[in-house]
Amino acid sequence: MTGQVRTVDGRVAGRRGQATRQKLLDCLSEMLSSSPYRDVKVIDVARKAGTSPATFYQYFPDVEGAVLEIAEEMAKEGAGLTALVEGRSWAGRAGWQTAEELVEGFLDFWRKNDAILRVVDLGAAEGDKRFYKIRMKILNSVTNSLTDAVTELQAKNKVDKDVSPAAMAGSLVAMLASVASHQKGFQTWGVKQAELRPNLALLVHLGITGKKPTK
């Protein structure tokens, strides 16, 4: 973690304090992957990190506060997903490659951050604006880039003017997020990852260009 880190009471944490804080976050992340969010207690996180609850409270007001820290860092990484779309070509074989790489990057990001994303989704569904903003920060980065892609294709008369760029982009991103969060479920339906990704890429390509891809 870079930058100045402060304790709950406003003091600047030293190098050792920053390391302890990060260890608490790492341990919490690990626990979220195996335990329900609301079952995770401060004392358990502190014990796993080899420190005390008092030390935990020096850096975070509660477990939820620490979870939000993890989620914010994840959202910064998620904003980078826009690089999979921004400035990329949707013409010919390059368009198919763009669709494939977007799907691959999206699913991989969700798999890597599955535990914290489940907590973010839960908080957003329950109306917590803090978690909702984090979720939208991740999704908006891709949605805005796809909206621009459709708009540019319309300007070149390659996509029907009746298509709403924002509605199409938003629908595709919502689809990707839903599928990404249910990847294990697809496996129980007998759908292999090797089958899922190209079919998702096909839907994305059709949505953006209105055409079958050139492979």
CYANA upper distance limits for C-alpha pairs under 8 A (distance plus 0.5 A):
  1 MET  CA     18 GLN  CA      8.46
  1 MET  CA     22 GLN  CA      7.92
  4 GLN  CA     12 VAL  CA      7.37
  4 GLN  CA     13 ALA  CA      8.13
  5 VAL  CA     12 VAL  CA      6.32
  5 VAL  CA     13 ALA  CA      6.05
  5 VAL  CA     18 GLN  CA      7.20
  6 ARG  CA     10 GLY  CA      5.94
  6 ARG  CA     11 ARG  CA      5.74
  6 ARG  CA     12 VAL  CA      4.83
  6 ARG  CA     13 ALA  CA      5.76
  6 ARG  CA     59 TYR  CA      7.85
  7 THR  CA     11 ARG  CA      5.76
  7 THR  CA     12 VAL  CA      6.87
  7 THR  CA     13 ALA  CA      6.76
  7 THR  CA     58 GLN  CA      6.00
  7 THR  CA     59 TYR  CA      5.18
  7 THR  CA     60 PHE  CA      8.12
  8 VAL  CA     57 TYR  CA      7.88
  8 VAL  CA     58 GLN  CA      6.02
  8 VAL  CA     59 TYR  CA      5.70
  8 VAL  CA     60 PHE  CA      6.71
  8 VAL  CA     61 PRO  CA      7.50
  9 ASP  CA     58 GLN  CA      7.96
 13 ALA  CA     17 GLY  CA      5.64
 13 ALA  CA     18 GLN  CA      6.39
 14 GLY  CA     18 GLN  CA      6.58
 15 ARG  CA     19 ALA  CA      6.75
 16 ARG  CA     20 THR  CA      6.72
 17 GLY  CA     21 ARG  CA      6.60
 18 GLN  CA     22 GLN  CA      6.63
 19 ALA  CA     23 LYS  CA      6.60
 20 THR  CA     24 LEU  CA      6.76
 21 ARG  CA     25 LEU  CA      6.93
 21 ARG  CA     56 PHE  CA      8.16
 21 ARG  CA     59 TYR  CA      7.03
 22 GLN  CA     26 ASP  CA      6.60
 23 LYS  CA     27 CYS  CA      6.58
 23 LYS  CA     49 ALA  CA      6.72
 24 LEU  CA     28 LEU  CA      6.62
 24 LEU  CA     45 VAL  CA      7.13
 24 LEU  CA     46 ALA  CA      7.27
 24 LEU  CA     49 ALA  CA      6.21
 24 LEU  CA     56 PHE  CA      7.75
 25 LEU  CA     29 SER  CA      6.62
 25 LEU  CA     66 ALA  CA      7.22
 25 LEU  CA     67 VAL  CA      8.40
 25 LEU  CA     70 ILE  CA      7.38
 26 ASP  CA     30 GLU  CA      6.79
 27 CYS  CA     31 MET  CA      6.71
 27 CYS  CA     45 VAL  CA      6.80
 27 CYS  CA     48 LYS  CA      6.97
 27 CYS  CA     49 ALA  CA      6.61
 28 LEU  CA     32 LEU  CA      6.68
 28 LEU  CA     45 VAL  CA      6.37
 28 LEU  CA     67 VAL  CA      8.23
 29 SER  CA     33 SER  CA      7.15
 29 SER  CA     70 ILE  CA      8.09
 29 SER  CA    115 ALA  CA      7.99
 29 SER  CA    116 ILE  CA      7.72
 30 GLU  CA     34 SER  CA      7.64
 31 MET  CA     35 SER  CA      6.30
 31 MET  CA     40 VAL  CA      7.80
 31 MET  CA     45 VAL  CA      8.28
 32 LEU  CA     36 PRO  CA      6.98
 32 LEU  CA     37 TYR  CA      6.47
 32 LEU  CA     40 VAL  CA      7.99
 32 LEU  CA    115 ALA  CA      6.26
 32 LEU  CA    116 ILE  CA      7.48
 33 SER  CA    114 ASP  CA      8.25
 33 SER  CA    115 ALA  CA      5.39
 33 SER  CA    116 ILE  CA      8.34
 35 SER  CA     39 ASP  CA      7.09
 35 SER  CA     40 VAL  CA      7.35
 36 PRO  CA     40 VAL  CA      7.41
 37 TYR  CA    119 VAL  CA      7.19
 40 VAL  CA     44 ASP  CA      7.38
 40 VAL  CA     45 VAL  CA      7.91
 40 VAL  CA     63 VAL  CA      8.03
 41 LYS  CA     45 VAL  CA      6.98
 41 LYS  CA     63 VAL  CA      7.38
 42 VAL  CA     46 ALA  CA      6.62
 42 VAL  CA     53 PRO  CA      6.61
 42 VAL  CA     56 PHE  CA      7.69
 42 VAL  CA     62 ASP  CA      7.53
 42 VAL  CA     63 VAL  CA      6.64
 43 ILE  CA     47 ARG  CA      6.52
 43 ILE  CA     52 SER  CA      7.62
 43 ILE  CA     53 PRO  CA      5.86
 44 ASP  CA     48 LYS  CA      6.64
 45 VAL  CA     49 ALA  CA      6.71
 46 ALA  CA     50 GLY  CA      6.65
 46 ALA  CA     51 THR  CA      5.59
 46 ALA  CA     52 SER  CA      5.65
 46 ALA  CA     53 PRO  CA      5.99
 46 ALA  CA     55 THR  CA      8.23
 46 ALA  CA     56 PHE  CA      6.82
 47 ARG  CA     51 THR  CA      6.27
 47 ARG  CA     52 SER  CA      7.01
 47 ARG  CA     53 PRO  CA      8.45
 51 THR  CA     55 THR  CA      7.16
 51 THR  CA     56 PHE  CA      8.32
 52 SER  CA     56 PHE  CA      7.05
 53 PRO  CA     57 TYR  CA      6.79
 54 ALA  CA     58 GLN  CA      7.02
 55 THR  CA     59 TYR  CA      7.68
 56 PHE  CA     60 PHE  CA      6.67
 57 TYR  CA     61 PRO  CA      6.15
 57 TYR  CA     62 ASP  CA      7.40
 60 PHE  CA     65 GLY  CA      6.31
 60 PHE  CA     66 ALA  CA      6.24
 61 PRO  CA     65 GLY  CA      6.39
 61 PRO  CA     66 ALA  CA      8.22
 62 ASP  CA     66 ALA  CA      7.10
 63 VAL  CA     67 VAL  CA      6.66
 64 GLU  CA     68 LEU  CA      6.70
 65 GLY  CA     69 GLU  CA      6.99
 66 ALA  CA     70 ILE  CA      7.00
 67 VAL  CA     71 ALA  CA      6.64
 67 VAL  CA    116 ILE  CA      8.17
 68 LEU  CA     72 GLU  CA      6.53
 68 LEU  CA    131 PHE  CA      8.07
 69 GLU  CA     73 GLU  CA      6.95
 70 ILE  CA     74 MET  CA      6.77
 70 ILE  CA    116 ILE  CA      8.03
 71 ALA  CA     75 ALA  CA      6.60
 71 ALA  CA    116 ILE  CA      6.96
 71 ALA  CA    117 LEU  CA      8.15
 71 ALA  CA    120 VAL  CA      7.73
 71 ALA  CA    134 ILE  CA      7.55
 72 GLU  CA     76 LYS  CA      6.95
 72 GLU  CA    134 ILE  CA      7.10
 73 GLU  CA     77 GLU  CA      7.16
 74 MET  CA     78 GLY  CA      6.63
 74 MET  CA    113 ASN  CA      8.01
 75 ALA  CA     79 ALA  CA      6.64
 75 ALA  CA    134 ILE  CA      6.70
 75 ALA  CA    135 ARG  CA      8.03
 75 ALA  CA    137 LYS  CA      6.97
 75 ALA  CA    138 ILE  CA      6.00
 76 LYS  CA     80 GLY  CA      7.65
 76 LYS  CA    138 ILE  CA      8.28
 77 GLU  CA     81 LEU  CA      8.18
 78 GLY  CA    109 PHE  CA      7.88
 78 GLY  CA    137 LYS  CA      8.47
 78 GLY  CA    138 ILE  CA      5.59
 78 GLY  CA    141 SER  CA      8.40
 79 ALA  CA    137 LYS  CA      7.43
 79 ALA  CA    138 ILE  CA      5.91
 79 ALA  CA    139 LEU  CA      8.48
 79 ALA  CA    141 SER  CA      5.92
 79 ALA  CA    142 VAL  CA      8.26
 80 GLY  CA    141 SER  CA      8.13
 81 LEU  CA     85 VAL  CA      8.17
 81 LEU  CA    102 LEU  CA      8.36
 81 LEU  CA    105 GLY  CA      7.64
 81 LEU  CA    106 PHE  CA      7.69
 81 LEU  CA    141 SER  CA      7.36
 81 LEU  CA    142 VAL  CA      6.80
 82 THR  CA     86 GLU  CA      6.31
 82 THR  CA    141 SER  CA      5.79
 82 THR  CA    142 VAL  CA      5.35
 82 THR  CA    145 SER  CA      6.76
 83 ALA  CA     87 GLY  CA      8.42
 84 LEU  CA     88 ARG  CA      7.91
 84 LEU  CA     98 THR  CA      7.58
 84 LEU  CA    101 GLU  CA      7.15
 84 LEU  CA    102 LEU  CA      5.91
 84 LEU  CA    105 GLY  CA      7.96
 85 VAL  CA     98 THR  CA      7.37
 85 VAL  CA    102 LEU  CA      7.35
 85 VAL  CA    142 VAL  CA      7.64
 85 VAL  CA    145 SER  CA      6.52
 85 VAL  CA    146 LEU  CA      7.18
 85 VAL  CA    149 ALA  CA      8.49
 86 GLU  CA    145 SER  CA      6.00
 86 GLU  CA    146 LEU  CA      8.28
 86 GLU  CA    149 ALA  CA      8.36
 88 ARG  CA     95 GLY  CA      8.41
 88 ARG  CA     98 THR  CA      7.14
 89 SER  CA     94 ALA  CA      6.37
 89 SER  CA     95 GLY  CA      6.02
 89 SER  CA     98 THR  CA      7.44
 90 TRP  CA     94 ALA  CA      6.57
 90 TRP  CA     95 GLY  CA      3.95
 90 TRP  CA     96 TRP  CA      7.55
 90 TRP  CA     98 THR  CA      7.22
 90 TRP  CA    205 HIS  CA      8.47
 90 TRP  CA    209 THR  CA      7.65
 91 ALA  CA     95 GLY  CA      5.19
 91 ALA  CA     96 TRP  CA      8.41
 92 GLY  CA     96 TRP  CA      7.44
 92 GLY  CA    213 PRO  CA      7.35
 92 GLY  CA    214 THR  CA      5.75
 92 GLY  CA    215 LYS  CA      8.28
 93 ARG  CA     97 GLN  CA      6.82
 93 ARG  CA    213 PRO  CA      7.58
 93 ARG  CA    214 THR  CA      5.52
 93 ARG  CA    215 LYS  CA      5.94
 94 ALA  CA     98 THR  CA      6.68
 95 GLY  CA     99 ALA  CA      6.83
 95 GLY  CA    205 HIS  CA      7.76
 95 GLY  CA    213 PRO  CA      7.61
 95 GLY  CA    214 THR  CA      8.29
 96 TRP  CA    100 GLU  CA      6.67
 96 TRP  CA    201 ALA  CA      8.06
 96 TRP  CA    202 LEU  CA      8.45
 96 TRP  CA    205 HIS  CA      7.18
 96 TRP  CA    213 PRO  CA      6.06
 96 TRP  CA    214 THR  CA      6.98
 96 TRP  CA    215 LYS  CA      6.94
 97 GLN  CA    101 GLU  CA      6.55
 98 THR  CA    102 LEU  CA      6.60
 99 ALA  CA    103 VAL  CA      6.79
 99 ALA  CA    201 ALA  CA      5.53
 99 ALA  CA    202 LEU  CA      7.90
 99 ALA  CA    204 VAL  CA      6.63
 99 ALA  CA    205 HIS  CA      6.24
100 GLU  CA    104 GLU  CA      6.63
100 GLU  CA    197 ARG  CA      7.84
100 GLU  CA    198 PRO  CA      7.24
100 GLU  CA    201 ALA  CA      5.59
101 GLU  CA    105 GLY  CA      6.40
102 LEU  CA    106 PHE  CA      6.48
102 LEU  CA    201 ALA  CA      8.30
103 VAL  CA    107 LEU  CA      6.60
103 VAL  CA    176 LEU  CA      7.94
103 VAL  CA    197 ARG  CA      6.98
103 VAL  CA    200 LEU  CA      7.25
103 VAL  CA    201 ALA  CA      6.45
104 GLU  CA    108 ASP  CA      6.52
104 GLU  CA    197 ARG  CA      7.32
105 GLY  CA    109 PHE  CA      6.53
106 PHE  CA    110 TRP  CA      6.82
106 PHE  CA    176 LEU  CA      7.76
106 PHE  CA    177 ALA  CA      8.38
106 PHE  CA    180 ALA  CA      7.78
107 LEU  CA    111 ARG  CA      6.63
107 LEU  CA    176 LEU  CA      8.29
107 LEU  CA    180 ALA  CA      5.68
108 ASP  CA    112 LYS  CA      6.57
109 PHE  CA    113 ASN  CA      6.70
110 TRP  CA    114 ASP  CA      5.87
110 TRP  CA    117 LEU  CA      7.85
110 TRP  CA    180 ALA  CA      6.41
110 TRP  CA    181 SER  CA      7.21
111 ARG  CA    180 ALA  CA      7.88
111 ARG  CA    181 SER  CA      8.38
113 ASN  CA    117 LEU  CA      6.47
114 ASP  CA    118 ARG  CA      6.65
114 ASP  CA    181 SER  CA      7.82
115 ALA  CA    119 VAL  CA      7.27
116 ILE  CA    120 VAL  CA      6.74
117 LEU  CA    121 ASP  CA      6.51
118 ARG  CA    122 LEU  CA      6.64
118 ARG  CA    181 SER  CA      8.42
119 VAL  CA    123 GLY  CA      6.65
120 VAL  CA    124 ALA  CA      6.55
120 VAL  CA    131 PHE  CA      5.77
120 VAL  CA    132 TYR  CA      7.83
120 VAL  CA    134 ILE  CA      7.97
120 VAL  CA    135 ARG  CA      7.15
121 ASP  CA    125 ALA  CA      6.48
121 ASP  CA    131 PHE  CA      7.87
121 ASP  CA    132 TYR  CA      8.21
121 ASP  CA    135 ARG  CA      7.73
122 LEU  CA    126 GLU  CA      6.74
123 GLY  CA    127 GLY  CA      6.98
123 GLY  CA    128 ASP  CA      5.82
123 GLY  CA    131 PHE  CA      5.98
123 GLY  CA    132 TYR  CA      7.64
124 ALA  CA    128 ASP  CA      5.75
124 ALA  CA    129 LYS  CA      7.10
124 ALA  CA    130 ARG  CA      8.20
124 ALA  CA    131 PHE  CA      5.56
124 ALA  CA    132 TYR  CA      4.86
124 ALA  CA    135 ARG  CA      7.96
125 ALA  CA    132 TYR  CA      8.34
127 GLY  CA    132 TYR  CA      7.82
128 ASP  CA    132 TYR  CA      6.73
129 LYS  CA    133 LYS  CA      6.48
130 ARG  CA    134 ILE  CA      7.02
131 PHE  CA    135 ARG  CA      6.73
132 TYR  CA    136 MET  CA      6.68
133 LYS  CA    137 LYS  CA      6.52
134 ILE  CA    138 ILE  CA      7.08
135 ARG  CA    139 LEU  CA      6.91
136 MET  CA    140 ASN  CA      6.02
137 LYS  CA    141 SER  CA      7.05
138 ILE  CA    142 VAL  CA      8.01
139 LEU  CA    143 THR  CA      6.62
139 LEU  CA    173 VAL  CA      7.34
140 ASN  CA    144 ASN  CA      6.27
141 SER  CA    145 SER  CA      7.06
142 VAL  CA    146 LEU  CA      6.67
142 VAL  CA    173 VAL  CA      7.64
143 THR  CA    147 THR  CA      6.55
143 THR  CA    166 ALA  CA      8.01
143 THR  CA    169 ALA  CA      5.83
143 THR  CA    170 GLY  CA      6.13
143 THR  CA    173 VAL  CA      6.69
144 ASN  CA    148 ASP  CA      6.78
144 ASN  CA    166 ALA  CA      8.14
144 ASN  CA    169 ALA  CA      8.01
145 SER  CA    149 ALA  CA      6.80
146 LEU  CA    150 VAL  CA      6.84
146 LEU  CA    165 PRO  CA      8.27
146 LEU  CA    169 ALA  CA      5.82
146 LEU  CA    208 ILE  CA      8.05
147 THR  CA    151 THR  CA      6.72
147 THR  CA    165 PRO  CA      5.36
147 THR  CA    166 ALA  CA      5.62
147 THR  CA    168 MET  CA      7.98
147 THR  CA    169 ALA  CA      5.78
148 ASP  CA    152 GLU  CA      6.60
148 ASP  CA    165 PRO  CA      7.88
149 ALA  CA    153 LEU  CA      6.80
149 ALA  CA    208 ILE  CA      7.92
150 VAL  CA    154 GLN  CA      6.67
150 VAL  CA    159 VAL  CA      7.72
150 VAL  CA    165 PRO  CA      5.85
150 VAL  CA    169 ALA  CA      8.42
150 VAL  CA    208 ILE  CA      6.33
150 VAL  CA    209 THR  CA      7.80
151 THR  CA    155 ALA  CA      6.78
151 THR  CA    165 PRO  CA      6.43
152 GLU  CA    156 LYS  CA      7.00
153 LEU  CA    157 ASN  CA      6.83
153 LEU  CA    158 LYS  CA      5.68
153 LEU  CA    159 VAL  CA      6.11
153 LEU  CA    209 THR  CA      7.98
154 GLN  CA    158 LYS  CA      6.05
154 GLN  CA    159 VAL  CA      5.20
154 GLN  CA    160 ASP  CA      6.99
154 GLN  CA    161 LYS  CA      6.67
157 ASN  CA    161 LYS  CA      8.39
158 LYS  CA    209 THR  CA      7.82
159 VAL  CA    163 VAL  CA      7.98
159 VAL  CA    209 THR  CA      6.66
159 VAL  CA    210 GLY  CA      7.03
163 VAL  CA    168 MET  CA      7.72
164 SER  CA    168 MET  CA      6.52
165 PRO  CA    169 ALA  CA      6.51
166 ALA  CA    170 GLY  CA      6.36
167 ALA  CA    171 SER  CA      6.53
168 MET  CA    172 LEU  CA      6.73
168 MET  CA    207 GLY  CA      7.20
168 MET  CA    208 ILE  CA      7.89
169 ALA  CA    173 VAL  CA      6.70
169 ALA  CA    208 ILE  CA      8.12
170 GLY  CA    174 ALA  CA      6.56
171 SER  CA    175 MET  CA      6.65
172 LEU  CA    176 LEU  CA      6.70
172 LEU  CA    204 VAL  CA      6.96
172 LEU  CA    207 GLY  CA      7.80
173 VAL  CA    177 ALA  CA      6.60
174 ALA  CA    178 SER  CA      6.61
175 MET  CA    179 VAL  CA      6.62
176 LEU  CA    180 ALA  CA      6.36
176 LEU  CA    200 LEU  CA      8.32
177 ALA  CA    181 SER  CA      6.66
178 SER  CA    182 HIS  CA      6.96
179 VAL  CA    183 GLN  CA      6.63
182 HIS  CA    186 PHE  CA      7.10
183 GLN  CA    187 GLN  CA      7.31
184 LYS  CA    188 THR  CA      7.26
185 GLY  CA    189 TRP  CA      7.13
186 PHE  CA    190 GLY  CA      7.05
186 PHE  CA    191 VAL  CA      5.72
186 PHE  CA    192 LYS  CA      7.83
187 GLN  CA    191 VAL  CA      5.52
187 GLN  CA    192 LYS  CA      6.40
187 GLN  CA    193 GLN  CA      8.20
191 VAL  CA    195 GLU  CA      7.02
191 VAL  CA    196 LEU  CA      7.09
192 LYS  CA    196 LEU  CA      6.65
193 GLN  CA    197 ARG  CA      6.67
194 ALA  CA    198 PRO  CA      7.81
195 GLU  CA    199 ASN  CA      7.01
196 LEU  CA    200 LEU  CA      6.67
197 ARG  CA    201 ALA  CA      6.62
198 PRO  CA    202 LEU  CA      6.60
199 ASN  CA    203 LEU  CA      6.94
200 LEU  CA    204 VAL  CA      6.76
201 ALA  CA    205 HIS  CA      6.57
202 LEU  CA    206 LEU  CA      6.59
202 LEU  CA    212 LYS  CA      7.91
202 LEU  CA    213 PRO  CA      7.67
203 LEU  CA    207 GLY  CA      6.53
204 VAL  CA    208 ILE  CA      6.69
205 HIS  CA    209 THR  CA      6.36
205 HIS  CA    210 GLY  CA      7.76
205 HIS  CA    211 LYS  CA      7.64
205 HIS  CA    212 LYS  CA      7.61
205 HIS  CA    213 PRO  CA      7.06
206 LEU  CA    210 GLY  CA      5.08
206 LEU  CA    211 LYS  CA      5.64
206 LEU  CA    212 LYS  CA      6.43
206 LEU  CA    213 PRO  CA      7.98
